[in-house]
């Protein structure tokens, strides 16, 4: 499948324009996310229709607390990610080379429809970073809508504006990771930057249901002053945006101990001064 959002340059070098990395990809090579490869001057989306994870989940697991609570949603993921968070909970599919099965857009819609009797309300693009499966979502989401179901995106929000604008009319609900209020944190721990994520939250919240998740690493992004900044910024967009303050457990390259419950409670109390809905997760 030919990838969307790229520009051919000199000497067969391609510039990918899907996310803020703007990778310059040489012939035969892949970009930062590993899902896009330059073959003969054409950028290919390698993970199109490649499904590594599939489950019918409670909507609260995404997590959503204010979007059709009590319902189920068919959840699907592929492989690859455009960040490399040291604490990644799903690193085997985001950073590894997992086995996969083919799941075409039409097959995904047929499966989602067949699960309506089990309270399924739609399709969630989740598990790995869904924006690096942009082409598959572009082809699948309209079919889900035609079937009378919802599209849900669980994402790190690290995407360029043009592809984001293309997705906004198709997605009914977003859960967006806001990993920290610190740009230095994004650069050191995730190999990304903060501002594109803030842009995604602003744009999505203007047209869709949005909930935000912040995973708290003890001693790393648990500064109360940062939570004041994060929560007050969200409130400046809409004070009814739900915020999920989530407990970390050791995963991937990060061996810090689990987040103390007391830390989460303190940050929740701070955020509640600005936001109407603040939930603790993974507790």
Residue pairs with C-beta under 8 A, 6 or more apart in sequence:
1 44
1 45
1 48
1 49
1 135
2 42
2 43
2 44
2 45
3 16
3 18
3 36
3 43
3 44
3 45
3 134
3 135
4 18
4 45
4 134
4 135
4 138
4 163
5 16
5 17
5 18
5 134
5 160
5 162
5 163
6 14
6 15
6 16
6 17
6 18
6 36
6 43
7 14
7 15
7 17
8 14
8 41
9 15
9 24
12 26
12 27
12 38
12 40
12 41
13 24
13 25
13 26
13 27
13 38
14 24
14 25
14 38
14 41
14 43
15 22
15 23
15 24
15 25
16 22
16 23
16 25
16 31
16 36
16 43
17 160
17 162
18 36
18 82
18 131
18 132
18 134
18 159
18 160
18 163
19 32
19 33
19 82
19 131
19 132
19 158
19 159
19 160
19 196
20 158
20 159
20 160
20 192
20 193
20 196
21 31
21 32
21 33
21 82
21 192
23 31
23 32
23 36
25 31
25 36
25 37
25 38
25 43
26 38
27 38
27 39
27 40
27 41
28 37
28 38
28 39
29 37
29 38
30 36
30 37
30 38
30 46
31 37
32 82
32 191
33 80
33 81
33 82
33 129
33 132
34 46
34 79
34 80
35 45
35 46
35 47
35 78
35 79
35 80
35 132
35 133
36 43
36 44
36 45
36 46
36 132
37 43
37 44
37 46
38 44
45 133
45 134
45 135
45 136
47 78
47 79
47 80
47 100
47 132
47 133
47 136
48 133
48 135
48 136
49 102
49 103
49 104
49 105
49 136
50 78
50 79
50 100
50 101
50 102
50 103
51 76
51 77
51 78
51 100
51 101
51 102
51 103
52 77
52 78
52 79
52 93
52 98
52 99
52 100
52 127
52 128
53 75
53 76
53 77
53 93
53 127
53 128
54 74
54 75
54 76
54 77
54 103
55 74
55 75
56 72
56 73
56 74
56 75
56 115
56 118
56 120
57 72
57 73
57 74
57 75
57 124
58 71
58 72
58 73
59 67
59 68
59 69
59 70
59 71
59 72
59 73
59 121
59 152
60 69
61 75
62 73
62 75
62 124
62 126
62 152
62 154
62 175
63 175
63 211
63 213
63 244
63 246
63 279
63 281
64 152
64 173
64 175
64 211
64 242
65 211
65 242
65 244
65 277
65 279
66 209
66 211
66 242
66 277
67 152
67 172
67 173
67 209
67 211
68 121
68 150
70 119
71 119
71 120
71 121
72 115
72 118
72 119
72 120
72 121
73 120
73 121
73 122
73 123
73 124
73 150
73 152
74 108
74 111
74 112
74 115
74 120
74 122
74 123
74 124
75 123
75 124
75 126
75 127
76 103
76 108
76 123
76 124
76 125
76 126
76 127
77 90
77 93
77 125
77 126
77 127
77 128
77 130
78 93
78 100
78 127
78 128
78 130
78 132
78 133
78 136
79 93
79 94
79 96
79 97
79 98
79 100
79 128
80 94
80 128
80 129
80 132
80 133
81 88
81 94
81 95
81 128
81 129
81 132
81 156
82 129
82 131
82 132
82 156
82 158
82 192
83 129
83 156
83 158
83 190
83 191
83 192
84 95
84 190
84 191
85 179
85 189
85 190
85 252
86 189
86 190
86 252
86 253
86 254
87 189
87 215
87 217
87 248
87 250
87 251
87 252
87 253
87 254
87 256
88 94
88 95
88 251
88 252
89 249
89 251
89 252
90 127
90 128
91 251
91 252
92 98
93 127
93 128
94 128
94 129
95 252
105 136
105 139
105 140
105 143
106 143
108 123
108 140
108 143
108 144
109 123
109 140
109 143
109 144
109 147
109 149
112 120
112 122
112 123
112 144
112 147
112 149
113 147
113 149
116 149
120 149
121 149
121 150
122 144
122 149
122 150
122 151
122 152
122 172
123 140
123 141
123 144
123 149
123 150
123 151
123 152
124 152
124 153
124 154
125 133
125 137
125 151
125 152
125 153
125 154
125 155
126 152
126 153
126 154
127 154
129 155
129 156
129 158
130 137
130 153
130 154
130 155
131 155
131 156
131 158
131 159
131 163
131 167
134 163
134 167
137 151
137 153
137 167
137 170
138 166
138 167
138 170
141 151
141 167
141 170
141 171
142 170
144 150
144 151
145 151
145 170
150 172
150 173
151 170
151 171
151 172
151 173
152 171
152 172
152 173
152 174
152 175
153 167
153 171
153 173
153 174
153 175
154 174
154 175
155 174
155 175
155 176
155 177
155 200
156 176
156 177
156 179
156 190
156 192
156 197
157 176
157 177
157 178
157 196
157 197
157 200
157 201
158 192
158 196
158 197
158 200
159 167
159 196
159 200
160 196
161 199
161 203
164 199
164 200
164 203
164 204
165 203
168 203
168 204
168 207
168 208
169 207
171 204
171 208
172 208
172 209
173 208
173 209
173 210
173 211
174 204
174 208
174 209
174 210
174 211
175 210
175 211
175 212
175 213
175 244
176 197
176 200
176 201
176 204
176 210
176 211
176 212
176 213
177 197
177 212
177 213
177 214
177 215
178 197
178 198
178 201
178 212
178 213
178 214
178 230
178 234
179 185
179 186
179 189
179 190
179 197
179 214
179 215
179 221
180 186
180 189
180 194
180 214
180 220
180 221
180 226
181 194
181 221
181 226
181 227
181 229
181 230
181 233
182 194
182 221
182 226
183 193
183 194
183 195
185 194
185 220
185 221
186 192
186 193
186 194
186 197
187 193
189 220
198 233
201 210
201 212
201 234
201 237
202 237
204 210
205 237
205 238
205 241
210 241
211 241
211 242
211 243
211 244
212 234
212 241
212 242
212 243
212 244
213 243
213 244
213 246
213 281
214 221
214 230
214 243
214 244
214 245
214 246
215 246
215 247
215 248
216 222
216 245
216 246
216 247
216 248
216 259
216 263
216 264
216 267
217 248
217 254
217 256
217 259
218 248
218 256
218 257
218 258
218 259
218 260
218 263
219 256
220 256
222 259
222 263
222 267
224 266
224 267
224 270
227 267
227 270
227 271
228 270
228 274
230 271
231 243
231 270
231 271
231 273
231 274
231 275
231 278
232 274
234 241
234 243
234 274
234 275
235 241
235 274
235 275
239 274
239 275
239 276
240 275
240 276
240 277
241 275
241 277
242 275
242 277
242 278
242 279
243 271
243 275
243 277
243 278
243 279
244 279
244 280
244 281
245 264
245 267
245 268
245 271
245 278
245 279
245 280
245 281
246 280
246 281
246 282
247 258
247 259
247 261
247 264
247 280
247 281
247 282
247 283
248 254
248 256
248 258
248 259
248 282
249 258
249 282
250 256
250 257
250 258
261 280
261 283
264 280
264 283
265 280
268 278
268 279
268 280
271 278
272 278
